[in-house]
């Protein structure tokens, strides 16, 4: 998780491999624990101003030709969906995003 104005907001850094390792473990746990046919991943909680305070995120975006935070959110969701497809072939993912 990253800090925004010296406060932990629960927001992940989508540029780190560690983020996706954690997400993979949480998804595996959710898949095993819940029998529902859907899993909700949210997506509307991110704060672009928080990401904007992180020089390492802006540098990574520049290096990877990601031009804005909407594109960064899309990048994260695509990686999240890819992880989920490798975990569950039966449950569908649902997002609530801006």
Secondary structure, DSSP 4 states (H G I P E B T S, - for coil): --EETTEE-S---TT-HHHHHHHHHHHHHHHHH---SEEE-------HHHHHT-HHHHHHHHHTT--SHHHHHHHHHHHHHHHHHHH-SSPEEE----
